[in-house]
Amino acid sequence: MELFIMISLGLLWLVILLNLVLTIRIIKWIKATTEVARPPASEHIERQELIIGAPAPEFKVRTLAGQAVRLDDFAGRSSVFLFVSPACGHCRIEMPMFLKLAPLAKKNADVELILVSDWGPVITQQWLAEMRTEDGVDVTLPVLVAPTGKSDFLDDYNPKKTTPGFCLIDAQGNVQVLGQIPSTEWNKLKRTWEGATRLSPLLFKQLQ
């Protein structure tokens, strides 16, 4: 009888020990997984908004086809980066307006509208395809992809992660105006593209 009790106690302690070892291993695994998934500390640094009139910061992003694009590729022409996201329902609502504005901005102000997605090419392509089939909206604007965590583009140009948002860079590579859509600044630009013949320095002063 005593031998049976001793054996039972031994087995009980063995089970407790195994459970303790297993629990420790699980805790270490969870901790390691969390550390791997956690973004680098640099990504949590709060960026300052761009300074109006100052040179735009350098960047490197890619097109949907994977081609690398830099700030120098837009030298000599005014460009508006439109910050959108497949997770942004309002971006999808505003897309027909962007498409309507693009030729007017090009014709009346020599400004090119460019979409910048915060997701990678696969998700962005799926999003564009959904708009084409479900909304009848065929997006023909240039599209750049700047996935969060893989590109500093949005951290520098859209630190508040506003979608839809915009940033206008002039032909000399200087920041002219930025903000969310809709906003007073955006509405002024929109009216200019729809009716004015050129973007003037006076307009930029009014937008500041």
C-alpha contacts under 8 A as a table, 3 or more apart, distances in Angstrom:
res1	aa1	res2	aa2	distance
1	M	4	F	5.08
1	M	5	I	6.34
2	E	5	I	5.06
2	E	6	M	6.18
3	L	6	M	5.09
3	L	7	I	6.13
4	F	7	I	5.12
4	F	8	S	6.09
5	I	8	S	5.03
5	I	9	L	6.09
6	M	9	L	5.11
6	M	10	G	6.07
7	I	10	G	4.99
7	I	11	L	6.17
8	S	11	L	5.12
8	S	12	L	6.08
9	L	12	L	4.94
9	L	13	W	6.16
10	G	13	W	5.23
10	G	14	L	6.15
11	L	14	L	4.92
11	L	15	V	6.19
12	L	15	V	5.16
12	L	16	I	6.24
13	W	16	I	4.99
13	W	17	L	6.04
14	L	17	L	5.05
14	L	18	L	6.14
15	V	18	L	5.10
15	V	19	N	6.14
16	I	19	N	5.13
16	I	20	L	6.15
17	L	20	L	5.03
17	L	21	V	6.22
18	L	21	V	5.13
18	L	22	L	6.08
19	N	22	L	5.03
19	N	23	T	5.99
20	L	23	T	5.09
20	L	24	I	6.24
21	V	24	I	5.20
21	V	25	R	6.28
22	L	25	R	5.13
22	L	26	I	6.22
23	T	26	I	5.12
23	T	27	I	6.23
24	I	27	I	5.13
24	I	28	K	6.22
25	R	28	K	5.13
25	R	29	W	6.13
26	I	29	W	5.03
26	I	30	I	6.16
27	I	30	I	5.20
27	I	31	K	6.17
28	K	31	K	5.10
28	K	32	A	6.10
29	W	32	A	5.13
29	W	33	T	6.10
30	I	33	T	5.14
30	I	34	T	6.14
31	K	34	T	5.18
31	K	35	E	6.25
32	A	35	E	5.16
32	A	36	V	6.27
33	T	36	V	5.18
33	T	37	A	6.24
34	T	37	A	5.16
34	T	38	R	6.03
35	E	38	R	5.14
36	V	39	P	7.86
39	P	43	E	6.46
39	P	44	H	7.90
39	P	149	G	7.30
40	P	43	E	5.70
40	P	44	H	7.54
41	A	44	H	5.52
41	A	45	I	7.18
42	S	45	I	5.42
43	E	149	G	7.10
46	E	159	P	7.48
47	R	155	D	6.37
47	R	156	D	6.51
47	R	159	P	5.69
48	Q	156	D	7.55
48	Q	159	P	6.79
49	E	156	D	7.28
49	E	157	Y	7.22
49	E	158	N	7.29
49	E	159	P	6.33
50	L	54	A	7.70
50	L	56	A	7.55
50	L	156	D	7.26
50	L	157	Y	6.62
50	L	175	V	7.21
51	I	54	A	5.46
51	I	175	V	6.88
52	I	174	N	7.76
52	I	175	V	5.23
52	I	176	Q	5.42
52	I	177	V	6.28
52	I	208	Q	7.46
53	G	174	N	5.67
53	G	175	V	5.23
53	G	176	Q	5.70
54	A	174	N	5.39
54	A	175	V	5.73
55	P	173	G	5.79
55	P	174	N	4.18
55	P	175	V	6.08
56	A	169	I	7.13
56	A	173	G	5.84
56	A	174	N	5.24
56	A	175	V	5.52
57	P	71	L	7.92
57	P	156	D	7.30
58	E	70	R	7.07
58	E	71	L	5.69
59	F	70	R	5.53
59	F	71	L	5.89
59	F	152	D	7.14
59	F	153	F	5.72
60	K	68	A	6.68
60	K	69	V	5.63
60	K	70	R	4.75
60	K	71	L	7.30
60	K	151	S	7.38
60	K	153	F	7.06
61	V	68	A	5.80
61	V	69	V	5.31
61	V	70	R	6.65
61	V	144	L	6.69
61	V	145	V	6.38
61	V	146	A	5.79
61	V	151	S	6.79
61	V	153	F	7.13
62	R	65	A	7.60
62	R	66	G	5.31
62	R	67	Q	5.17
62	R	68	A	4.46
62	R	69	V	5.48
62	R	144	L	5.64
62	R	145	V	5.67
62	R	146	A	7.14
63	T	66	G	5.10
63	T	67	Q	5.23
63	T	68	A	6.66
63	T	69	V	7.10
63	T	121	P	7.93
63	T	142	P	8.00
63	T	143	V	6.07
63	T	144	L	4.50
63	T	145	V	6.00
64	L	67	Q	7.50
64	L	121	P	5.22
64	L	125	Q	7.56
64	L	143	V	6.48
64	L	144	L	6.28
64	L	145	V	6.57
65	A	121	P	7.80
69	V	73	D	6.53
70	R	73	D	5.53
70	R	74	F	7.69
71	L	74	F	5.68
71	L	75	A	7.04
71	L	173	G	7.89
72	D	75	A	5.13
74	F	77	R	6.03
74	F	78	S	7.49
74	F	79	S	7.09
74	F	171	A	7.64
74	F	173	G	7.89
75	A	78	S	7.95
75	A	171	A	5.85
75	A	172	Q	6.56
75	A	173	G	6.36
76	G	171	A	4.36
76	G	172	Q	6.18
76	G	173	G	7.84
77	R	110	D	7.41
77	R	111	V	6.98
77	R	112	E	7.86
77	R	170	D	6.47
77	R	171	A	4.04
77	R	172	Q	7.56
78	S	110	D	6.85
78	S	111	V	4.91
78	S	112	E	6.46
78	S	168	L	7.20
78	S	169	I	5.64
78	S	170	D	4.17
78	S	171	A	4.51
78	S	172	Q	7.97
78	S	173	G	7.96
79	S	111	V	5.41
79	S	112	E	4.78
79	S	113	L	6.03
79	S	114	I	7.19
79	S	168	L	5.78
79	S	169	I	5.34
79	S	170	D	6.45
79	S	171	A	7.64
80	V	111	V	7.01
80	V	112	E	6.10
80	V	113	L	4.90
80	V	114	I	6.05
80	V	166	F	6.51
80	V	167	C	5.50
80	V	168	L	4.34
80	V	169	I	6.29
81	F	113	L	6.22
81	F	114	I	4.95
81	F	115	L	5.90
81	F	116	V	6.41
81	F	166	F	5.44
81	F	167	C	5.28
81	F	168	L	6.51
82	L	113	L	6.96
82	L	114	I	5.85
82	L	115	L	4.74
82	L	116	V	5.81
82	L	164	P	6.80
82	L	165	G	5.76
82	L	166	F	4.54
82	L	167	C	6.86
83	F	115	L	6.13
83	F	116	V	4.91
83	F	117	S	6.24
83	F	118	D	7.66
83	F	158	N	7.68
83	F	162	T	7.34
83	F	163	T	5.70
83	F	164	P	5.33
83	F	165	G	4.93
83	F	166	F	5.81
84	V	88	C	6.97
84	V	91	C	5.82
84	V	115	L	6.68
84	V	116	V	5.93
84	V	117	S	5.11
84	V	118	D	6.84
84	V	163	T	5.24
84	V	164	P	5.06
84	V	165	G	7.08
85	S	88	C	5.12
85	S	91	C	6.85
85	S	117	S	5.18
85	S	118	D	5.53
85	S	119	W	6.79
85	S	124	T	7.97
85	S	163	T	6.67
85	S	164	P	7.66
86	P	89	G	7.57
86	P	91	C	7.87
86	P	92	R	7.95
86	P	117	S	7.41
86	P	118	D	7.93
86	P	119	W	7.24
86	P	123	I	7.35
86	P	124	T	6.38
86	P	127	W	5.76
88	C	91	C	5.35
88	C	92	R	6.94
88	C	163	T	6.69
88	C	164	P	7.66
89	G	92	R	5.33
89	G	93	I	6.60
90	H	93	I	4.94
90	H	94	E	6.19
90	H	163	T	7.88
90	H	164	P	7.13
91	C	94	E	5.15
91	C	95	M	6.12
91	C	163	T	6.75
91	C	164	P	5.47
92	R	95	M	5.24
92	R	131	M	7.49
93	I	96	P	7.13
94	E	97	M	5.35
94	E	98	F	6.46
95	M	98	F	5.02
95	M	99	L	6.31
95	M	137	V	7.81
95	M	139	V	7.79
96	P	99	L	5.11
96	P	100	K	6.21
96	P	137	V	6.73
97	M	100	K	5.05
97	M	101	L	6.09
98	F	101	L	5.12
98	F	102	A	6.10
98	F	113	L	7.93
99	L	102	A	5.38
99	L	103	P	7.67
99	L	139	V	7.08
99	L	140	T	7.47
99	L	141	L	7.12
100	K	103	P	6.73
100	K	104	L	7.34
101	L	104	L	5.22
101	L	105	A	5.98
101	L	190	K	7.48
101	L	193	W	7.21
101	L	194	E	7.29
102	A	105	A	5.23
102	A	106	K	6.25
102	A	112	E	6.79
102	A	113	L	5.79
102	A	141	L	7.77
103	P	106	K	5.02
103	P	107	K	5.96
104	L	107	K	5.06
104	L	108	N	5.75
104	L	109	A	7.74
104	L	193	W	5.68
104	L	194	E	5.97
105	A	108	N	5.45
105	A	109	A	5.28
105	A	110	D	6.18
105	A	111	V	5.26
105	A	112	E	6.77
105	A	113	L	7.72
105	A	193	W	4.71
105	A	194	E	7.22
106	K	109	A	5.64
106	K	110	D	4.21
106	K	111	V	4.77
106	K	112	E	5.79
107	K	110	D	5.77
107	K	111	V	7.92
108	N	193	W	5.87
108	N	194	E	7.52
108	N	195	G	7.40
108	N	196	A	6.15
108	N	197	T	4.61
108	N	198	R	5.76
109	A	193	W	6.33
109	A	196	A	7.48
109	A	197	T	6.09
109	A	198	R	4.50
109	A	199	L	5.43
110	D	198	R	7.62
113	L	141	L	6.96
113	L	142	P	7.56
114	I	141	L	6.14
114	I	142	P	5.18
114	I	143	V	6.03
114	I	144	L	7.42
115	L	141	L	6.76
115	L	142	P	6.15
115	L	143	V	4.71
115	L	144	L	6.09
116	V	143	V	5.85
116	V	144	L	4.73
116	V	145	V	5.63
116	V	146	A	6.72
117	S	120	G	7.50
117	S	124	T	6.84
117	S	143	V	7.29
117	S	144	L	6.24
117	S	145	V	4.84
117	S	146	A	5.97
117	S	147	P	7.22
118	D	145	V	6.19
118	D	146	A	5.07
118	D	147	P	4.62
118	D	148	T	5.87
118	D	154	L	7.57
119	W	123	I	6.35
119	W	124	T	6.10
119	W	145	V	6.27
119	W	146	A	6.39
119	W	147	P	4.44
119	W	148	T	6.88
120	G	123	I	5.89
120	G	124	T	6.11
120	G	145	V	5.74
120	G	146	A	6.82
120	G	147	P	5.26
121	P	124	T	5.03
121	P	125	Q	5.82
121	P	145	V	6.32
122	V	125	Q	5.22
122	V	126	Q	6.29
123	I	126	Q	5.07
123	I	127	W	6.18
124	T	127	W	5.01
124	T	128	L	6.25
124	T	145	V	7.78
125	Q	128	L	5.12
125	Q	129	A	6.11
126	Q	129	A	5.01
126	Q	130	E	6.16
127	W	130	E	5.13
127	W	131	M	6.43
128	L	131	M	5.20
128	L	132	R	6.30
128	L	138	D	7.64
128	L	139	V	6.78
129	A	132	R	5.00
129	A	133	T	6.24
130	E	133	T	5.27
130	E	134	E	5.55
130	E	135	D	7.39
131	M	134	E	5.32
131	M	135	D	4.88
131	M	136	G	6.29
131	M	137	V	5.43
131	M	138	D	7.03
132	R	135	D	5.78
132	R	136	G	4.72
132	R	137	V	4.68
132	R	138	D	4.97
132	R	139	V	7.49
133	T	136	G	5.60
133	T	137	V	7.62
146	A	150	K	6.99
146	A	151	S	5.41
146	A	152	D	7.76
146	A	153	F	6.46
146	A	154	L	6.92
147	P	150	K	5.46
147	P	151	S	6.04
148	T	151	S	6.21
148	T	152	D	7.86
148	T	154	L	7.59
149	G	152	D	7.54
151	S	154	L	7.21
151	S	155	D	7.98
152	D	155	D	5.08
152	D	156	D	6.18
153	F	156	D	5.40
153	F	157	Y	5.95
153	F	158	N	7.77
154	L	157	Y	5.03
154	L	158	N	4.80
154	L	159	P	6.27
154	L	161	K	7.11
155	D	158	N	5.68
155	D	159	P	4.61
155	D	161	K	7.72
156	D	159	P	5.85
157	Y	167	C	7.15
158	N	161	K	5.33
158	N	162	T	6.62
158	N	165	G	7.63
159	P	162	T	7.88
162	T	165	G	5.32
162	T	180	Q	6.15
163	T	180	Q	6.99
163	T	181	I	7.47
164	P	180	Q	6.18
164	P	181	I	5.45
165	G	178	L	7.60
165	G	179	G	5.74
165	G	180	Q	4.06
165	G	181	I	5.18
166	F	178	L	5.40
166	F	179	G	5.62
166	F	180	Q	6.16
166	F	181	I	7.14
166	F	186	W	7.96
167	C	175	V	7.41
167	C	176	Q	7.67
167	C	177	V	5.94
167	C	178	L	4.15
167	C	179	G	6.71
168	L	175	V	6.15
168	L	176	Q	5.52
168	L	177	V	5.35
168	L	178	L	6.12
169	I	172	Q	7.87
169	I	173	G	5.70
169	I	174	N	5.42
169	I	175	V	4.71
169	I	176	Q	5.74
169	I	177	V	7.62
170	D	173	G	5.36
170	D	174	N	5.49
170	D	175	V	6.59
170	D	176	Q	6.48
171	A	174	N	7.47
175	V	178	L	7.90
176	Q	204	F	6.40
177	V	185	E	7.41
177	V	204	F	7.18
177	V	207	L	6.83
177	V	208	Q	7.07
178	L	185	E	7.45
178	L	186	W	7.96
179	G	183	S	7.03
179	G	185	E	6.89
179	G	186	W	7.13
180	Q	183	S	5.83
180	Q	186	W	7.28
181	I	186	W	6.24
182	P	186	W	6.07
182	P	187	N	6.80
183	S	186	W	5.17
183	S	187	N	6.09
184	T	187	N	5.17
184	T	188	K	6.27
185	E	188	K	5.30
185	E	189	L	6.44
185	E	207	L	5.71
186	W	189	L	5.14
186	W	190	K	6.06
187	N	190	K	4.94
187	N	191	R	6.16
188	K	191	R	5.25
188	K	192	T	6.23
188	K	207	L	7.51
189	L	192	T	5.01
189	L	193	W	6.24
190	K	193	W	5.24
190	K	194	E	6.17
191	R	194	E	5.05
191	R	195	G	6.14
191	R	196	A	7.67
192	T	195	G	5.37
192	T	196	A	4.89
192	T	197	T	7.93
192	T	198	R	7.99
192	T	199	L	7.27
193	W	196	A	5.93
193	W	197	T	7.78
196	A	199	L	7.40
199	L	203	L	6.69
200	S	203	L	5.33
200	S	204	F	6.87
201	P	204	F	5.17
201	P	205	K	6.41
202	L	205	K	5.14
202	L	206	Q	6.34
203	L	206	Q	5.09
203	L	207	L	6.31
204	F	207	L	5.03
204	F	208	Q	6.46
205	K	208	Q	5.35
